[in-house]
Amino acid sequence: MAREEESMSITSHDVARLAGVSQPTVSRALRGDHRVSEATRTRVREAADALGYVPSEAGRSLATRSTHCVGVVVTDLTNPFYPHLIGPLHDTLEQHGYRMMLFAERSEAALETERLLDRSIDGVVLTTAVVGSALPAELVRRGVPFVFLNRETGTNHADAAVVDNEAGGRLVAEELLRLGHADIALIGGPADTTTGRDRELGFRVGLSEAGVGLPRRRVRQGPFDYDTGYAGLLDLWSDGPRPTAVFCGNDVIAIGAMNAARRLGLDIPGELTVIGFDDLPMASWETFDLTTVRHDLDGMAKAAADLLVERLSGTAPDLASRRTVFTPALVPRGTHAAR
């Protein structure tokens, strides 16, 4: 008890005197601000440890009007894509001295907006925004800085870190045409997402430039999940002429489609070529060996964190919005073959 009372009486001014720096430098050093040199940060941490100083987050927030906490909105944690974004996003925010608070709901409609906007966070990362979402406009109205990661809304002009989804769709179209496929299908993601919409758009454009159509009867859409791929392929196989190749809106859909093909006794890639998108780590597993479209998941997450922190720190260029766009690349593996 005496030790606790003693540590409570120690202030950041005491740490500053021992470390030979100013009190504001102590605050910046202890929250990992990279504007403070590593040597100074080490000296401050050692002084704080020697004195048993524990910074008060509540006091810091009152003094600076900043919580150094960022909210991350994810409405689809069942999709293995998002954990691969959350890890590097967390690490980069931590390097900047920010904590991450995860807001995970089944949909934006279920999100408690007031909880997100109650000033317990300084900024927001939107990872699963849908076209027409009202949340970005509300964040603008409340003056809360935010950044789009992976998806945008298509209407809100804000900072964003995304992949060139249209270019990725074109890559798949060009590869299938190069392989000689003409009977081609698409099992895509939701039309109300920029990822689903733009991947389909690029795919259609790539095919049409070679005079190959993609009729509606050859298209199935749904959530970016396993069931969409599984049910989509079974439905395609029971409805009219059967395709020789299918482009799937993401790797999870592709894995569902591959399992449905195995249920039907189809040989992949001998009878059916399957191509995904994202290049999740499991796409390279020998069980799947999935041909897919790769983009830099780590780089995209880090870029989103950097864009947001620059807004929060006031060091961002005086621009209405900035977009960091990552270029995709086709990764050939074992699920594609010439017709």
Buried (B, 14 or more C-beta within 10 A) or exposed (E): EEEEEEEEEBBBEBBBBBBEBEBEBBBBBBBBBEEBEEEBBEBBBEBBEEBEBEBEEEEBBEEEEBBBBBBBBBBBBEBBBBEBBBEBBBBBBEBBBBBBBEBBBEEBEEBEBEEBBEEEBBBBBBBBBBBEBEBBEEBBEEEBBBBBBBBBBBEBBBBBBBBBBBBBBBBBBBBBBEBEBBEBBBBBBBEBBBBBBBBBBBBBEBBEEEEBEBEEEBBBBBBBBBEBBBBBBBEBBEEEEBBBBBBBBBBBBBBBBBBBBEEBEBEBBEEBBBBBBBBBEBBBEEEBBBBBBBBBBBBBBBBBBBBBBBBBBEEBEEEEEBBBBBEBBBBEBEBBBEE
